[in-house]
């Protein structure tokens, strides 16, 4: 699967809730492989960004499947972990606002408040239940992807905050966006 398979707003499917996966089978594993391929292809076209994670809805499949990169620091490590039917069973820690981007929200970044720790339950690609605690950036990524499975996009958390939107400059540094010009103008495209 190529990066062109990744849908972006205003595609209305991004606003739909994904369905539970009742049987983890070869079709599920093929979906995971396709998602990894699309993520890597997208990343190869972006010199200053990594594809940290992807939800199945982003490749236009309404299944509760997400993939999360195994190393956020090593762009050469193209391995991902799949979480099937992921859910947060407990939010912990404090609320921290930090930067997020999204493969389905082209060239926009935002400072999003999220819990610093979460406890997660999911199935792996063999259908076995896994439970774990995530902190920091991993906790943020998991919350972002689970939001996708519920039809929520990161900009929904900051859409009324004029100071919350950013873009990357040519050197890969974040710079604030002019809210009136870039954000408010596109708000109708992002409606939930």
N, C-alpha and C positions, 0 to 999 in steps of 0.2 A: 504494500500500500504506500502511496506517495503523499506528500504534504498537501496536495490539492484535495485529498479526501477529507481534510480537516475543515469542518464548517465554522463559519464565523457569524457574529451578530450582523444583521438582524434575523438570521435564520430562526424561525419560531420553534424548531425542535430543541434548541438550547434552553427553552423555557418550559419544556415538558419533563415530568418525572419519569425516571427510568424504571423498568420492571425488574423484579427479583429474578435471579437465575435459579431455577429449581433443580436442574441437573447440570453438573459441571462435566462437559464431554469434549470431544474433539472440536466441535463447533466453537465452544467457549475458548479453547486453547488457540484455535486459528484466529479468533478475534483478537486475543492478546498479542499474538505474533504480528497481526496487521497493525495494531495500535503502536507497537514498538517500532515497526518499520516506518510508519507515518511520522512518529515523533523524531526519529533519527534523521529522516529526510528533511523535516522542517528545520531542525537544528543546524544541519549542514548548510542551510541557506542564510543563517543568522550568525555572523562572526562574534557578536558580543553576548549571546544568550545561550542558555541551555534549555532543553525540554525536560523540566523537572518531573512532569507527570502528565497524564492524559486520562480523561474519562471516555467511555465508549460512546456517549452521546456526541462527543466532539468529532467522531467519525461517522456520525449519523446512525448509530445503533443505540436504541433505547434499552440497553441492558445495564444492570448495576455492576459494572466492571470498571476498575481503574487500574492504571499501571503507575508505579512510582520508581523513579530512578534510584539505583542502589548507591550511587556516589554523586552528590551534588557538586563536589569539588574537582572531579576528574572527568573532563569532557570526553576523554578517550574511552572511558568505561561506559559502554552502551548497554549495560545490563539493567533490567527493570524487574521489580517484583509486582506480581498481579494480586489484587485484592478483589474478591468476588463478593457481592452483597456487603460491602463494608458499612459499618455503622460505628458511631462514637457512643460508647456506653457510659463514659463519664468525662466531663470537662473539668480540668484542674488548672492550677497555677493562676497567674494574673492575665489580664487582657493587655496585649501588646500590639501597638500599631506598627506595621512594617510594610515594605514594598512588595507588591505582587504584580505579575503580568499574567497573560493568558493567551494561549495559542488561538483561541476563538474570539479574542478582542484585539484586533489588529493595532499594534503600535501604541497602545495605551497602557500605562502603569498606574497603580494607585496605592496609597497608604491605607491598609485595611486593618481594623482591629480584630484580633483573634486570641483565643486562649493559648497560653504558652505550653500547656501539656494536655494530652488527651489519652484516654484508654480506648482501644479499638478492638473490634471483633470482626472477622471476615472469614471467607473460605479461601484456600489456596487453589492452584490449578489442578490439584488431585481431589478436590472436594473436601479436604480436611479443614476443620475449624482452626483458626489461629487467633490468638489474643496477644496484644502487646501494648506497651506504653510508648508514646512518642512525645518528644520534647522539641522545643525550638523550631527550626525551619521545617523539619519533618512533620511536626504537629500542624504547622501552618499549611503545608502542602496537602496533607490528608484532609483537613477541613475544607480547603478550596475544592478538592476533587469530589468529596462527598456532597458539597453544595451542588456541583454539576449534576449529580445523580438525582437531585431534588429540584432541578430546573432553576437554580440560582447561579448567577454569574458574579464575580468579585466586585464589579462596579455597583452592584445593588447595595453593597455595604457602605458605599461612599458617595452615591450619586447626588446627594444634597450638600456635599462638602466642596466648595469652590477651590480650596487649597489642597485637595486630595489627589489631583491628577497630574501625571508626568508622562514624558516621552524620553526615549534615548536619543542623545545627540550622536554625531558621526563617530565620536570616540568611545561610545558605549556608556556615557555618563547620563544619569537621570537629570532632567531639567523640568521645571514646572510648566504645565500647559496653560495657555490663556483660556480660562474657563468659558468666557463668553464666546470666543471664536471656535475652539475645538471641542469643548465638552457640551455646553448647552445646545449647540447646533446639532450634535449627534444624539442628544438625549432621546428624541423620538424613535431613533433606530434601536435603542437599548431597552425600551419599555418592557416591563415584566407583566 
